[in-house]
Amino acid sequence: MALVTGAGGGIGRGIARCLAEEGMALALADVVPAGAEAAAAEIEGGGGRAVALGLDVTRAGECRSAVEEVRSRLGGLHVVVNNAGVIGSPNLKLGLPLADLTEEDWDAAYAVNVKGVFLLCQAALPHLQAQRWGRIINISSRAGRDGRETIPHYSASKAAVIIFSQALAREAAPHGVTVNAICPGLIWSPMWERLAQLYRGKLPGLAGLSPREVFDHFVAQTPLRREQTPEDVGRAVAFLASEDARTITGQALLVDSGAVMH
Ligand SMILES: NC(=O)c1ccc[n+]([C@@H]2O[C@H](COP(=O)([O-])OP(=O)(O)OC[C@H]3O[C@@H](n4cnc5c(N)ncnc54)[C@H](O)[C@@H]3O)[C@@H](O)[C@H]2O)c1
């Protein structure tokens, strides 16, 4: 039984599909309840088991209630995937030069990407530890391994996810719970569409390109020259959630066409 946050978004849907293929019952949560419901309907339509949950991961009380609700509706909870994330506030400004970065974007990224991960881990950990088996998988980013000058606030928040995962991995290890991060590269999703529009107006050489062409421009700079699909991330999640990954903890796995190699 797995709980996936941000399940209504591009990558969340891919993670849900891959975990359902492994036969897992799913609780699909999103701050936009309609997104969670659409994701759950897709999984159920494909013969899987999924329930939808409205959840704002920045609220401690909602995280605690969500864990209880999942345990009672699915009959247990073994895998927690912290996938909900934002690139900034709804009025996102790129942070290049740094003078342009707003406090609003910094706070939005930290509230969801960092505090949200902390709160849901804190709510779920006692249950995972008590059953002496659990998997926590936190979705970081390539930007968390190699800071991007256009999105310094987001890069810093995703680096925080990696270090937090390591710290928690040490605490949880004696109780049979592993904690890992995944660092996706370039996935065409609503988040990237938004970013591409901003890059087009700010970076040289991109004027006149469509958002998708801007995205392709960045893909072409990676060693494998391949974008990642939501399922590329989903399969990595399924592996880390499996028994095959029982001796892997505290790691940050890059799924990024070789863009970052350290
Ligand atoms: N798209 C990429 O190229 C890329 C690359 C690296 C990492 N990531 C990370 O992958 C994750 C998923 O990104 P995506 O591309 O699918 O983005 P997305 O915008 O398509 O999906 C994000 C989902 O999170 C939900 N969400 C936002 N705030 C929330 C909150 N407070 N509580 C619960 N849900 C909330 C949104 O409603 C949305 O459904 C994010 O953590 C993102 O930072 C994405």
The ligand as an SDF file (V2000), in Angstrom:
LIG
                    3D

 44 48  0  0  0  0  0  0  0  0999 V2000
    9.0970   18.0930  -14.4960 N   0  0  0  0  0  0  0  0  0  0  0  0
   10.4000   18.0090  -14.3210 C   0  0  0  0  0  0  0  0  0  0  0  0
   11.1900   18.1090  -15.2740 O   0  0  0  0  0  0  0  0  0  0  0  0
   10.9640   17.7370  -12.9450 C   0  0  0  0  0  0  0  0  0  0  0  0
   12.3410   17.5660  -12.8320 C   0  0  0  0  0  0  0  0  0  0  0  0
   12.8900   17.3010  -11.5780 C   0  0  0  0  0  0  0  0  0  0  0  0
   12.0680   17.1840  -10.4630 C   0  0  0  0  0  0  0  0  0  0  0  0
   10.7350   17.3660  -10.5920 N   0  0  0  0  0  0  0  0  0  0  0  0
    9.9290   17.2130   -9.3860 C   0  0  0  0  0  0  0  0  0  0  0  0
    8.9880   16.1750   -9.5840 O   0  0  0  0  0  0  0  0  0  0  0  0
    7.8180   16.4130   -8.7970 C   0  0  0  0  0  0  0  0  0  0  0  0
    6.5810   16.3890   -9.6780 C   0  0  0  0  0  0  0  0  0  0  0  0
    6.7140   17.4060  -10.6690 O   0  0  0  0  0  0  0  0  0  0  0  0
    5.8250   17.4860  -11.9930 P   0  0  0  0  0  0  0  0  0  0  0  0
    6.7310   17.8330  -13.1000 O   0  0  0  0  0  0  0  0  0  0  0  0
    4.9370   16.2970  -12.1010 O   0  0  0  0  0  0  0  0  0  0  0  0
    4.9930   18.8060  -11.6360 O   0  0  0  0  0  0  0  0  0  0  0  0
    3.4220   19.0850  -11.7540 P   0  0  0  0  0  0  0  0  0  0  0  0
    3.2810   20.5450  -11.5330 O   0  0  0  0  0  0  0  0  0  0  0  0
    2.8820   18.4700  -12.9980 O   0  0  0  0  0  0  0  0  0  0  0  0
    2.8350   18.2630  -10.5190 O   0  0  0  0  0  0  0  0  0  0  0  0
    3.0110   18.6570   -9.1800 C   0  0  0  0  0  0  0  0  0  0  0  0
    1.7630   18.2660   -8.4190 C   0  0  0  0  0  0  0  0  0  0  0  0
    1.9550   18.6140   -7.0370 O   0  0  0  0  0  0  0  0  0  0  0  0
    0.7430   19.1690   -6.5570 C   0  0  0  0  0  0  0  0  0  0  0  0
    0.9940   20.0400   -5.4030 N   0  0  0  0  0  0  0  0  0  0  0  0
    1.5120   21.2900   -5.4090 C   0  0  0  0  0  0  0  0  0  0  0  0
    1.5400   21.7870   -4.1630 N   0  0  0  0  0  0  0  0  0  0  0  0
    1.0320   20.8260   -3.3470 C   0  0  0  0  0  0  0  0  0  0  0  0
    0.7970   20.7370   -1.9470 C   0  0  0  0  0  0  0  0  0  0  0  0
    1.0350   21.7860   -1.1390 N   0  0  0  0  0  0  0  0  0  0  0  0
    0.2660   19.5930   -1.4440 N   0  0  0  0  0  0  0  0  0  0  0  0
   -0.0100   18.5500   -2.2620 C   0  0  0  0  0  0  0  0  0  0  0  0
    0.1550   18.5810   -3.6030 N   0  0  0  0  0  0  0  0  0  0  0  0
    0.6920   19.7060   -4.1360 C   0  0  0  0  0  0  0  0  0  0  0  0
    0.1760   19.9360   -7.7360 C   0  0  0  0  0  0  0  0  0  0  0  0
   -1.2150   20.1930   -7.6080 O   0  0  0  0  0  0  0  0  0  0  0  0
    0.5050   19.0140   -8.9080 C   0  0  0  0  0  0  0  0  0  0  0  0
   -0.5240   18.0950   -9.1780 O   0  0  0  0  0  0  0  0  0  0  0  0
    8.0520   17.7570   -8.1030 C   0  0  0  0  0  0  0  0  0  0  0  0
    8.5470   17.5440   -6.8040 O   0  0  0  0  0  0  0  0  0  0  0  0
    9.1020   18.4110   -8.9750 C   0  0  0  0  0  0  0  0  0  0  0  0
    9.8410   19.3710   -8.2740 O   0  0  0  0  0  0  0  0  0  0  0  0
   10.1550   17.6410  -11.8070 C   0  0  0  0  0  0  0  0  0  0  0  0
  1  2  1  0
  2  3  2  0
  2  4  1  0
  4  5  1  0
  4 44  2  0
  5  6  2  0
  6  7  1  0
  7  8  2  0
  8  9  1  0
  8 44  1  0
  9 10  1  0
  9 42  1  0
 10 11  1  0
 11 12  1  0
 11 40  1  0
 12 13  1  0
 13 14  1  0
 14 15  2  0
 14 16  1  0
 14 17  1  0
 17 18  1  0
 18 19  2  0
 18 20  1  0
 18 21  1  0
 21 22  1  0
 22 23  1  0
 23 24  1  0
 23 38  1  0
 24 25  1  0
 25 26  1  0
 25 36  1  0
 26 27  1  0
 26 35  1  0
 27 28  2  0
 28 29  1  0
 29 30  1  0
 29 35  2  0
 30 31  1  0
 30 32  2  0
 32 33  1  0
 33 34  2  0
 34 35  1  0
 36 37  1  0
 36 38  1  0
 38 39  1  0
 40 41  1  0
 40 42  1  0
 42 43  1  0
M  CHG  2   8   1  16  -1
M  END
$$$$
